[in-house]
Amino acid sequence: MKCKYIVRKELVVLARDRRALAILVIMPLVFIAILGFSTGQLIGTQNDRGRLCIAVVDCAGDDLASEVLKMLDANAGIRMVSVAQEAEANRLVDVGEVELAIIIDASFSDSVRSFTPRQWMKASRGTAGTDLHSLGIRIYHRNDRTAVTDIAVPLIELAVLKSAIGRVVEDVSPAGALSADGSVDADLGEHHQFGEGMSKTKTGEETRPNLVYQIIVPGYAVMFAFFLINIMARSFIAERQEGTMLRLAAAPLSAAQLVMGKTVPFLLISVFQGVLLFVFGKALFSMSWGPYPCLLFPVICCTSIAATGLGLVVAVMVRTDSQVSAYGNLLVITLAGVSGCFMPRSWLPPLMRDASLVTPHSWSLIAFDQLLVNATPNIPLIVESCFVLLGMGTAFVVVGCCLLKQSFRLTRD
């Protein structure tokens, strides 16, 4: 095929253009590496930033309080820090060293023993008229950490129930959560375990990885895939400035052949970039490729097709390097922002989440979310996302061919 010579030429030119290679391949790797260092999750630099850090002031000092704290500390998503004074624990919360502080009063054990079976039955159903404060447990947190408190309070209540309920009731389980001997069912404990997406359980066995990287890595992969827009546009501009486009217009090449020769090299590089980012994420962050890792490659390919097609449309339309910087960067950043590349799509308002479906980024992120975050991926949704990406990519290519064909006519005339 005649286009194979154009493909080979473009690959040689791209190999010599180190700036383009840096943007397409090296820059996203650097971004992810910086993210790993800043969060302490890079291999060799792991810390406890991914765990809920709690300062504890144990004024009771008895067996019951120790048992409650031991259960909390056994949770893989929690790191306990023992503090002698309440003022020091509050200071740690204020400066951000810990997420919240738990103060167990000296009256804790007496308060627990004063609860009647009826009160514990209500507490086990989450309808108790009292709260932790009535048991002698106080929680201190910053106003911007209410979400963390909403996670921590049920865990503390569960630990108190598991430690104390056997002393006052025999069977108060509303749905099998408590066995006949008053102990908490193992399934309930697993269900309430904070940080279910963490890499280790309380026994040290590996489970699901940190969900942060299951979301961040594909987000960067999708965003940087569309940086092809700028690279392709500058390639077309260089062809025009050097006069190569005029020769191609005069050559016995159809618009489709020229489009194939100009886009296939970028498509190959985009696929390589996507694969490399996921390999990089697994190597440095131990991120999981999900239960169906083989399905990641089709999603990467479909995303690259959509990105290459959109890059072709922009490349044919722009005429100067300034237009590439203005239109290309604006398009790349805007599409990445509205689709959920910078944050989880679940955080977007419903209206924006629905509106973002007009972007290829969103469908790619939906497919990656199913494969990397969900324990049981929705295969039909993944297939649908791939078809939508292929459809968008095909539409972009058709528009690019029409624009390029019109440009050929104007050049030849």
C-alpha positions as CSV (number, residue, x, y, z in Angstrom):
1,M,0.0,0.0,0.0
2,K,1.2,3.5,-0.8
3,C,0.4,4.8,2.7
4,K,3.0,2.5,4.3
5,Y,5.7,4.9,3.2
6,I,3.9,7.8,4.9
7,V,3.5,5.6,8.0
8,R,7.2,4.8,8.1
9,K,8.2,8.4,7.5
10,E,5.9,9.6,10.3
11,L,7.4,7.1,12.7
12,V,10.9,8.3,11.9
13,V,9.9,11.9,12.4
14,L,8.2,11.1,15.7
15,A,11.2,9.2,16.9
16,R,13.4,12.2,16.2
17,D,10.9,14.6,17.9
18,R,11.9,14.1,21.5
19,R,9.5,16.8,22.7
20,A,6.5,15.0,21.3
21,L,7.7,11.7,22.7
22,A,8.1,13.4,26.1
23,I,4.6,14.7,26.1
24,L,3.0,11.4,24.9
25,V,5.0,8.9,27.0
26,I,7.3,10.4,29.6
27,M,5.1,13.2,31.0
28,P,2.2,11.0,32.1
29,L,4.7,8.7,33.8
30,V,6.3,11.6,35.6
31,F,2.8,12.8,36.7
32,I,1.9,9.4,38.2
33,A,5.4,9.1,39.8
34,I,4.9,12.5,41.5
35,L,1.5,11.4,42.7
36,G,3.1,8.3,44.1
37,F,5.8,10.2,46.0
38,S,3.4,12.9,47.3
39,T,1.0,10.2,48.7
40,G,3.7,7.9,49.9
41,Q,2.5,5.0,47.9
42,L,5.4,4.6,45.5
43,I,7.3,1.3,46.0
44,G,10.0,1.9,48.6
45,T,8.2,4.9,50.0
46,Q,4.9,3.5,51.3
47,N,3.5,5.1,54.4
48,D,0.2,5.1,56.2
49,R,-1.4,8.0,54.4
50,G,-3.9,5.5,52.9
51,R,-5.1,4.5,56.4
52,L,-7.4,6.3,58.8
53,C,-5.1,7.7,61.5
54,I,-6.8,8.0,64.9
55,A,-5.3,9.5,68.1
56,V,-6.5,7.6,71.2
57,V,-6.6,8.9,74.8
58,D,-7.5,5.9,77.1
59,C,-8.5,7.3,80.5
60,A,-10.3,4.1,81.4
61,G,-7.3,1.8,81.2
62,D,-9.3,-1.4,81.8
63,D,-9.8,-4.6,79.9
64,L,-12.9,-3.5,78.1
65,A,-11.4,-0.3,76.7
66,S,-8.3,-2.2,75.7
67,E,-10.4,-4.8,73.9
68,V,-12.3,-2.1,71.9
69,L,-9.0,-0.4,70.9
70,K,-7.5,-3.7,70.0
71,M,-10.3,-4.5,67.6
72,L,-10.0,-1.1,66.0
73,D,-6.3,-1.4,65.6
74,A,-6.7,-4.8,64.0
75,N,-8.5,-3.2,61.1
76,A,-6.3,-2.8,58.1
77,G,-7.7,0.6,57.3
78,I,-7.0,2.1,60.7
79,R,-3.8,3.2,62.4
80,M,-4.0,3.9,66.1
81,V,-1.8,6.5,67.8
82,S,-1.7,6.4,71.6
83,V,-1.7,9.9,73.2
84,A,-1.5,10.7,77.0
85,Q,-3.4,13.9,77.1
86,E,-6.6,15.0,75.5
87,A,-5.2,18.4,74.6
88,E,-2.3,16.8,72.7
89,A,-4.8,14.6,70.8
90,N,-6.9,17.6,69.8
91,R,-3.7,19.4,68.7
92,L,-2.8,16.5,66.4
93,V,-6.2,16.7,64.8
94,D,-6.0,20.5,64.4
95,V,-2.6,20.4,62.6
96,G,-3.7,17.5,60.4
97,E,-1.4,14.8,61.8
98,V,-4.4,12.5,62.5
99,E,-7.9,12.5,61.1
100,L,-9.7,12.4,64.5
101,A,-9.2,11.8,68.2
102,I,-11.1,9.3,70.4
103,I,-11.2,10.1,74.1
104,I,-12.3,7.2,76.3
105,D,-13.4,8.5,79.7
106,A,-12.8,6.7,83.0
107,S,-16.5,6.0,83.2
108,F,-16.6,4.0,80.0
109,S,-16.8,0.4,81.5
110,D,-19.4,1.5,84.1
111,S,-21.5,3.1,81.3
112,V,-21.3,0.0,79.2
113,R,-22.4,-2.3,82.0
114,S,-25.3,0.1,82.8
115,F,-26.8,-0.5,79.4
116,T,-29.9,-2.8,79.6
117,P,-30.5,-5.6,77.0
118,R,-33.2,-3.5,75.5
119,Q,-30.8,-0.6,74.9
120,W,-28.2,-2.9,73.4
121,M,-30.9,-4.4,71.1
122,K,-31.8,-0.9,69.9
123,A,-28.1,-0.1,69.5
124,S,-27.5,-3.2,67.4
125,R,-30.2,-2.0,65.0
126,G,-28.7,1.5,64.8
127,T,-31.8,3.0,66.5
128,A,-30.4,3.6,70.0
129,G,-31.6,6.8,71.7
130,T,-28.1,7.3,73.0
131,D,-24.7,7.8,71.3
132,L,-21.1,7.1,72.0
133,H,-20.9,10.1,74.3
134,S,-23.3,8.5,76.7
135,L,-21.0,5.5,76.9
136,G,-18.0,7.7,77.8
137,I,-16.5,8.0,74.3
138,R,-15.9,11.4,72.8
139,I,-14.7,12.1,69.3
140,Y,-12.9,15.3,68.2
141,H,-12.5,16.2,64.6
142,R,-12.1,19.2,62.3
143,N,-15.1,20.7,60.6
144,D,-13.8,19.6,57.2
145,R,-13.4,16.0,58.3
146,T,-17.1,15.2,58.9
147,A,-17.0,12.5,56.2
148,V,-14.2,10.7,58.0
149,T,-16.2,10.8,61.2
150,D,-19.2,9.3,59.4
151,I,-16.9,6.4,58.5
152,A,-15.2,6.1,61.9
153,V,-18.3,6.2,64.2
154,P,-19.9,3.0,62.9
155,L,-16.6,1.2,63.3
156,I,-16.2,2.4,66.9
157,E,-19.8,1.4,67.7
158,L,-19.2,-2.0,66.1
159,A,-16.1,-2.6,68.2
160,V,-18.0,-1.5,71.4
161,L,-20.9,-3.8,70.5
162,K,-18.7,-6.8,69.8
163,S,-16.7,-6.3,73.0
164,A,-19.6,-5.7,75.4
165,I,-22.8,-7.1,74.0
166,G,-22.0,-10.7,75.0
167,R,-22.2,-9.6,78.6
168,V,-25.8,-8.4,78.6
169,V,-27.6,-10.3,75.8
170,E,-27.7,-13.7,74.2
171,D,-29.3,-13.1,70.8
172,V,-30.3,-9.7,69.6
173,S,-29.4,-10.1,65.9
174,P,-31.8,-8.3,63.6
175,A,-30.5,-10.2,60.5
176,G,-28.1,-12.8,61.7
177,A,-25.4,-10.2,62.5
178,L,-25.1,-11.6,66.0
179,S,-24.8,-15.3,66.7
180,A,-26.5,-17.1,69.5
181,D,-23.5,-16.6,71.8
182,G,-23.5,-12.9,71.3
183,S,-20.5,-12.6,69.0
184,V,-20.5,-10.6,65.8
185,D,-20.7,-12.5,62.6
186,A,-17.5,-12.6,60.6
187,D,-19.3,-11.4,57.4
188,L,-20.5,-8.3,59.2
189,G,-17.0,-7.5,60.4
190,E,-15.7,-7.8,56.9
191,H,-18.5,-5.6,55.5
192,H,-17.8,-2.8,58.0
193,Q,-14.0,-3.0,57.6
194,F,-12.8,0.4,56.6
195,G,-10.6,0.6,53.6
196,E,-12.0,-2.4,51.9
197,G,-10.0,-1.3,48.9
198,M,-6.7,-1.4,50.8
199,S,-3.9,-3.8,49.8
200,K,-3.9,-5.8,53.0
201,T,-6.4,-7.1,55.5
202,K,-5.9,-7.2,59.2
203,T,-4.3,-10.6,58.8
204,G,-1.8,-9.2,56.3
205,E,-3.2,-11.1,53.3
206,E,-3.4,-9.2,50.1
207,T,-6.9,-8.2,48.9
208,R,-8.0,-5.3,46.7
209,P,-5.4,-2.6,46.0
210,N,-5.7,1.1,46.9
211,L,-8.7,2.4,44.9
212,V,-7.0,5.8,44.5
213,Y,-4.7,4.4,41.8
214,Q,-7.5,2.3,40.2
215,I,-9.1,5.7,39.4
216,I,-6.1,8.1,39.0
217,V,-4.0,5.9,36.5
218,P,-6.8,5.4,34.0
219,G,-7.7,9.1,34.3
220,Y,-4.2,10.2,33.4
221,A,-4.1,7.5,30.7
222,V,-7.2,8.9,29.0
223,M,-6.3,12.5,29.4
224,F,-2.8,12.1,27.9
225,A,-4.1,9.9,25.1
226,F,-5.9,13.0,23.8
227,F,-2.7,15.1,23.9
228,L,-2.3,13.5,20.5
229,I,-4.4,16.4,19.3
230,N,-1.6,18.9,19.7
231,I,1.1,16.6,18.3
232,M,-0.9,15.6,15.2
233,A,-1.9,19.3,14.6
234,R,1.8,20.4,14.7
235,S,2.7,17.5,12.4
236,F,0.2,18.7,9.8
237,I,1.4,22.3,10.2
238,A,5.0,21.2,9.6
239,E,3.9,19.4,6.5
240,R,2.4,22.6,5.1
241,Q,5.3,24.8,6.1
242,E,7.9,22.5,4.5
243,G,5.8,22.0,1.4
244,T,5.4,18.3,1.9
245,M,1.6,18.6,1.9
246,L,1.6,20.2,-1.6
247,R,3.6,17.2,-2.9
248,L,1.2,14.8,-1.2
249,A,-1.7,16.7,-2.7
250,A,-0.2,16.3,-6.2
251,A,0.6,12.6,-5.6
252,P,-1.8,9.9,-6.7
253,L,-3.1,9.5,-3.2
254,S,-6.7,9.6,-2.1
255,A,-7.7,11.5,1.1
256,A,-8.3,8.1,2.8
257,Q,-4.8,6.9,2.0
258,L,-3.2,10.1,3.3
259,V,-5.3,10.0,6.4
260,M,-4.3,6.4,7.1
261,G,-0.7,7.2,6.5
262,K,-0.8,10.2,8.8
263,T,-2.9,8.7,11.6
264,V,-1.7,5.1,12.0
265,P,1.7,6.1,13.5
266,F,0.0,8.2,16.2
267,L,-2.5,5.4,16.8
268,L,0.3,3.0,17.4
269,I,2.1,5.4,19.8
270,S,-1.1,6.1,21.6
271,V,-1.8,2.4,22.2
272,F,1.8,1.9,23.4
273,Q,1.4,4.9,25.7
274,G,-1.7,3.5,27.3
275,V,-0.2,0.0,27.8
276,L,2.9,1.5,29.3
277,L,0.9,3.6,31.7
278,F,-0.9,0.6,33.1
279,V,2.3,-1.4,33.3
280,F,3.9,1.6,35.1
281,G,0.9,1.8,37.5
282,K,1.1,-1.9,38.4
283,A,4.9,-1.8,38.8
284,L,5.0,1.3,41.0
285,F,1.7,1.3,42.8
286,S,0.8,-2.4,42.8
287,M,-2.5,-1.4,41.2
288,S,-4.7,-4.3,40.1
289,W,-5.7,-4.9,36.5
290,G,-9.0,-6.2,37.6
291,P,-10.6,-9.7,37.2
292,Y,-10.4,-9.4,33.4
293,P,-7.1,-7.8,32.5
294,C,-7.3,-9.0,28.9
295,L,-10.2,-6.6,28.4
296,L,-8.1,-3.6,29.2
297,F,-6.3,-3.7,25.8
298,P,-9.5,-3.4,23.7
299,V,-10.5,-0.4,25.8
300,I,-7.1,1.2,25.4
301,C,-7.3,0.6,21.6
302,C,-10.8,2.1,21.3
303,T,-9.7,5.1,23.3
304,S,-6.7,5.6,21.1
305,I,-8.9,5.4,18.0
306,A,-11.2,8.1,19.3
307,A,-8.2,10.3,20.3
308,T,-6.5,9.9,16.9
309,G,-9.8,10.7,15.1
310,L,-10.4,13.8,17.1
311,G,-6.7,14.8,16.6
312,L,-7.2,14.5,12.9
313,V,-10.1,16.9,12.9
314,V,-8.2,19.5,14.8
315,A,-5.1,19.0,12.7
316,V,-6.9,19.6,9.5
317,M,-8.7,22.7,10.8
318,V,-5.8,24.6,12.5
319,R,-3.4,26.6,10.4
320,T,-0.8,28.0,12.8
321,D,1.1,26.9,15.8
322,S,-0.7,29.6,17.9
323,Q,-4.0,28.1,17.0
324,V,-2.8,24.7,18.1
325,S,-1.8,26.1,21.5
326,A,-5.0,28.0,21.9
327,Y,-7.6,25.5,20.6
328,G,-5.8,22.2,21.2
329,N,-4.9,22.8,24.8
330,L,-8.3,24.3,25.6
331,L,-10.0,21.3,24.1
332,V,-7.8,18.8,25.8
333,I,-8.1,20.3,29.3
334,T,-11.9,21.1,29.0
335,L,-12.8,17.6,27.8
336,A,-10.6,16.0,30.5
337,G,-12.2,18.2,33.2
338,V,-15.9,17.7,32.3
339,S,-15.5,14.0,31.8
340,G,-13.9,13.0,35.1
341,C,-10.2,12.6,34.3
342,F,-9.3,14.9,37.2
343,M,-11.6,13.4,39.7
344,P,-13.9,10.3,40.0
345,R,-16.9,10.6,37.8
346,S,-19.1,9.7,40.8
347,W,-18.1,13.1,42.3
348,L,-19.5,15.0,39.3
349,P,-23.0,16.5,39.6
350,P,-25.7,14.4,37.9
351,L,-26.3,17.0,35.2
352,M,-22.6,17.2,34.3
353,R,-22.2,13.4,34.5
354,D,-24.9,13.0,31.9
355,A,-23.7,15.9,29.7
356,S,-20.2,14.5,29.7
357,L,-21.4,11.4,27.9
358,V,-20.9,13.4,24.6
359,T,-17.2,13.1,25.2
360,P,-15.1,10.0,24.4
361,H,-13.3,10.5,27.6
362,S,-16.4,9.6,29.7
363,W,-17.0,6.3,27.9
364,S,-13.4,5.3,28.3
365,L,-13.5,6.1,32.0
366,I,-16.8,4.2,32.4
367,A,-15.2,1.1,30.9
368,F,-12.0,1.4,33.0
369,D,-14.1,1.9,36.1
370,Q,-15.9,-1.3,35.4
371,L,-12.7,-3.2,34.9
372,L,-10.6,-1.8,37.6
373,V,-12.9,-0.8,40.4
374,N,-15.9,-3.1,40.3
375,A,-15.4,-6.6,41.7
376,T,-17.9,-7.9,39.1
377,P,-17.6,-5.8,36.0
378,N,-20.6,-5.1,33.8
379,I,-19.4,-6.7,30.6
380,P,-22.3,-5.4,28.4
381,L,-21.5,-1.9,29.6
382,I,-17.8,-2.3,28.7
383,V,-18.8,-3.6,25.3
384,E,-21.2,-0.7,24.8
385,S,-18.5,1.8,25.8
386,C,-16.0,0.3,23.3
387,F,-18.6,0.5,20.5
388,V,-19.4,4.2,21.4
389,L,-15.7,5.0,21.3
390,L,-15.3,3.3,17.9
391,G,-18.3,5.1,16.7
392,M,-17.0,8.5,17.8
393,G,-13.6,7.7,16.4
394,T,-15.1,6.7,13.0
395,A,-17.2,9.9,12.9
396,F,-14.1,12.0,13.6
397,V,-12.1,10.2,10.9
398,V,-14.9,10.7,8.4
399,V,-15.1,14.4,9.2
400,G,-11.3,14.7,9.0
401,C,-11.3,13.0,5.6
402,C,-14.0,15.4,4.3
403,L,-12.1,18.4,5.5
404,L,-8.8,17.1,4.1
405,K,-10.4,16.3,0.8
406,Q,-11.8,19.8,0.6
407,S,-8.3,21.1,1.5
408,F,-6.8,19.0,-1.3
409,R,-9.3,20.5,-3.8
410,L,-8.4,24.0,-2.8
411,T,-4.7,23.2,-3.0
412,R,-4.9,21.7,-6.4
413,D,-7.1,24.5,-7.7
